[in-house]
């Protein structure tokens, strides 16, 4: 039997995400909101490097919300997910005949090294004990010349001191909330969505309409997001046991060490999205 360290997973975090995606399977989001989110993450992805015959992977697919956009563009997509959310992805993507659903981790997923034409991992690698090793594990699956897109939580390296202080306070909240029983955890994060996410998003929306820059207001990213998304992200941000954050330079260094070149970072939120090509 493989140990938790060998699989490079944190079981409490895996259970937490299984609960989150079961509760927020994204079926209540509008198509336009999901599509806007996809475009934010994938706008730097080099689509010209893949085609209708390409085979790739979605590492940590969750409910499969991004796979539904990628699948029609490629030959086959391997959706890998360690939690119970793999069952939700399979249900939500029923009818997509070119998708395989694999319950596994970054290091244990039945995919052969150097077999994939592309890969992506959105919002996953910072929830893994050894993020550096996780990136290497993903890159090993790729053929030379294949792109890998990732989104990893930033260390607020491009933000003000006020922003960083606010994050430190929220991280203290996370350390407490993430230890609560799942039922109570869900209630508390919903309360946070109502009392913190929503007011700040409304304020940001109002200020933007009168011409005031809201970039330095915490949670201004949600000014055009639905309350459903706020609830989902509040649960994600405050209810997850393991979270790590990295600067842009740290992410670039890990990607380079993993064998990626031609690295490009997105210039807009969410930070940091980056893509590299396997050497």
Number of C-alpha atoms within 10 A of each C-alpha: 4 7 8 11 10 11 18 19 22 16 15 14 20 21 17 22 23 22 19 23 23 18 13 18 19 18 11 10 16 12 11 9 14 17 15 13 15 18 14 15 23 22 11 17 20 16 13 6 13 17 13 11 11 15 21 28 26 23 25 25 26 29 28 26 19 21 21 17 14 17 20 16 15 20 17 22 26 22 25 27 27 24 23 20 26 25 20 18 24 18 12 17 18 10 9 15 12 13 23 14 18 21 18 20 21 25 18 16 17 12 17 10 13 14 14 24 24 29 22 24 22 21 19 20 25 20 20 22 19 15 20 18 17 23 22 19 18 24 28 19 23 25 17 18 15 22 28 26 23 24 23 24 22 20 17 17 14 12 12 11 11 12 15 16 11 11 15 12 10 13 15 11 14 22 16 13 21 24 14 14 9 16 9 13 20 23 12 18 24 21 14 17 22 16 11 15 23 21 15 20 24 15 14 24 18 14 13 15 9 8 8 11 12 18 13 13 15 18 18 22 18 19 21 12 16 16 18 16 18 23 21 21 19 23 29 20 17 23 27 23 23 19 20 15 18 17 17 20 10 14 24 20 13 17 24 18 13 20 16 24 17 11 16 15 18 18 11 10 11 15 20 23 28 24 25 25 24 24 16
